[in-house]
Amino acid sequence: MDAYSRVSRTTTIAQRSVRCVFCRDPIPLTAAIKTRGVCNLCMREIAELGWRTVYDRDGKIGDIPANLKSAYNL
């Protein structure tokens, strides 16, 4: 593959778009590769919820979240 073909192929990939996994809005393929198919808006929403951990003591689901362990010295 010569240099022109590589540049041409890279430009073609950079111009392609795919849909976000969550909201289905179009995003550039290069961004989707970096963020596993999630757009920036959805990534921010996921980050806001990322500290939350599902924990149900009675149902024996999950583990005590680290923030609660440190807050209550568990």
Secondary structure, DSSP 8 states (H G I E B T S, - for coil): --HHHHHHHHHHHHH-EEE-TTT--EEEHHHHHHHTT--HHHHHHHHHHTT----BTTTTBS---HHHHHHTT-
